[in-house]
């Protein structure tokens, strides 16, 4: 089957944008610095100048560079609001955001995924299966890859950026990681089947079914998050009670009085 025209170019500019983003984040191009001209960037990354332009547009949408007509492309300081501290978010807020955004993303992807995207998605699922077989039930590598491919297939750069940001925040919330591990350890095969169902609905180009299958996928994660949070709350209350019992122990008072 012939691949849709432009697919390879679209994939290439995303890779170039990722490399340029790493250069910006590393401080190679500090805020206010002028980036090398297109010709140098195309030679550096081994791609055509139009591909470099597409990558620059992607970075401009993300707010990481500023294109000044007649002057060039300049690095912009990465802006992070105070509320972007991952620990200030509730794990339930992050999960809710992922349910809402990724469900609609799956619905959109049902009409935008190329055959190449579907092949990559199937390969990511196979990687997840291999992780299970090797006993690495709690790995998120193939899982994240699976969800990222769906987001990228929409060709909607702000949407891709939002989902990537949610994954980054989630990585710093221990409650979500514990809940994810609980789900994976409880029934790794069930997790595989959930992802397979998402893949099948996307292959069928069924937007509604893709939306529903993605929402269903998050159901077990949300239930596990509730269980983990409740368990932690009970343990904290028990710890406080034990500390109070020790503090106001009759034996402690009697011991103290003898001294």
N, C-alpha and C positions, 0 to 999 in steps of 0.2 A: 504493500500500500504506500502511495506517495505521501511524503510528509508535507504539511502545509508550508507554503513559501514564507520565508521570514522567520521561521521558528528558530533556526540555528543562530541567526543574527540576534534575535531577542534573548536567547540564552547567553550569547557571548557578551552582550553589553552588560548583563546583570553580573557576570563574573568580573568584568573590568571595574564596574561600579563598586563591587565588594573589595577589590584590591585597592582602589583609590580611597575607599572609606577607611581601610586599615592604615593607609599612609597618613590620612588626616588624623586618625585617633592616636597614632604613634607620636605625633608631634613633628613629623617630617615637614608638613606644611602647616605652621601655626596660624592662628587667626590673623587675618589681614595679609597673609603671604600670597603672592601671585603664583598660581600653578604654572608648570611648564606649558608651552604652546601645544596645540593638538598634534603637530608633527612629532614632537619629542615623546608625547604620551603614547602615540600609536606605535612608535618604535620600541618604547619601553615595554609595552604590554603585547606587542606582536599582533596588533589588530589594525583594521582600517580606521581612517579618520572619522567616517560616519559613525562607526561603532563607539568611538571615544565621545563623540557628540551626544549620543544616546545615553552613555554612562554619566556624562556631565549633567544632562537634563534630570536624570534620576536623582543625583546628588543635590541638584537645585531644588527639586520637589521636597526632599528631606530637610532642606534648610541648612545643608552643610557647605554649600558653595554659593557664591554670588557671581553672576555673569554680568560684566560691565561692558556694554557695547563700545567697541573701539579701544578697549583697554585690556581685557582678558578675563580670566576666571580667578576668583579670589576665595581663599578658605574662610569659612565663617566658624566662629567658636560654637562648639556643640552646646546647645541650650538645654539645661535640665532644671525644671521647676522644682521647688522645695518638696512638693508632694510626690516627686519622682523617686523618693527614697523608698525602695521596695518594702522595707519593714513598716512603712506607714500605711500600707495597703492591707486590707483584710484578705486572707486566702479565699474567702467566699466571694469577695468583689472580683478578684482576678478570674476565678472559675466562672462566675456569672458572665463576665466580659467575654471570656473565651467561648462559652456556649453561644452567646448571641452573635458574636462576630464570625466565629468559624463555621457556624451552621449556615449563615447567609453566604459566606465565602464558598462553601461547598455547593450551595445552590447555584451561585454564579459560575463556578468552575464547571458545572455540568454542561454548560454551553460554550465554554472557552477552551477546555482542555484539548490539546492536540494528541495525536496518536503517540507521539514521542513522550509527551507528559504522562500519558496513561502507562506507557512502558516503564518509565522511571518510577511511577507510583507502585507498579507491580513488583519492581525490583526492590523497592524500599520495604514492601511487605515481606518479600523473601528474606531480606536481611533480618527483619524482626523475628521471623520463624527460626532462622539459624541461631539468633541470640537465645531464643527459648530452648532450642535443642542443646545448646552448649551449657545451659544452666544459668545463663545471665538474664534472669527474668526481670530484673529491675532496671535494665539499661534504657536510657531515653534517646540514644543516638538515632536508631532507625525510626523511632516514634516521631521525633522532632523532624527528621528528614521527610517522613510521610506527610505531615501536616504542612511543612514548608513548601513542598512541591505543589500541593493544592493551592496554596496562597499565590505562589509565583505563576501558576497557570492562568490566573485571572487577568494577568498583565496590568493589574491595578497597583501602581507603586505605593501610594499612601496606605492601601490596605495591607500590602506585603510588609510595610514598615511597622504598622500597628501590631500585627500578629507576631513579628519578630521581637518587638518590644515586650509584648506580654510573656513570651517564652523566657526572655531575659529576666524579667521581674520574678516570674514563677521559680526560676532557678535559685533565688535567694530567699524563698519562703519555705522553711523546714516542714511546716504543716502539710503543704501540698506534696512535697517530696515523700514524706512518710505515707501519705494517703495513696500516692501513686505506687509506691513499693508494695503497700498492702494489697492493692488491686491486682498487681502483677503476680505476687506470690500466691494469692488466693486461687486464681484461675488464669494462668497465662494463655491457655487455649481460647478462653472466652475473649480476651483482648485481641487475639489474632482474628477471630471471627468478626468482631466489631469492625476492625479495619478492612477486612475482606468485604464486608457488606457495604462499606463506604465506597470502596473501589468498584464494586459491581454496579452501584447506583450511578456512579460517574460514567462508567462504560456505557450504561444504558441511556445516558444523557437525560436522566430524570431528575430535574431540579428539586421537586418536592421530596422525592424519596431520598435524595442526597442530604437535604436539610434535616429530615427526620432521622436518618441513620447517624448523622453527626451528633445530633442532640442526644440520641440514645447512647451513643458512645460515652458521653460525659456523665450519664446517670450514675454508673457505678463509681466513678471518681468522686462525684458529689456526695454519694452515700458514705464512701470511705472517709471523705473529709469530715463529714459530720461525726462519724464514729471516732476518728482520731482526735478531733477537737474535744469531744465529750470525755474521752478517756484521759486526755491531758488535764482537763478541768477537774475531774474526779481525783486524779493523782495529786494535783496542787492543793485541793481542799484537804485531802488526807495528810499531806505534808504539813500543812498549817495546824491541823488538829494535833498531830503528833508533837509538833514543836511546842504548842500551848500546853499539852499534857506534861511534857518534860519540864517546861518552865514553871508550872504550878504544881509540881509533884509533891505529895505529902512527904515522901521519903527525902526529897531534896530539902524541904523546909526543916524536917527533923534533923537531918545531917548538919545543916547550917547552924541550928540552934545549939548543937553540942560544941561547936567551935566558939 
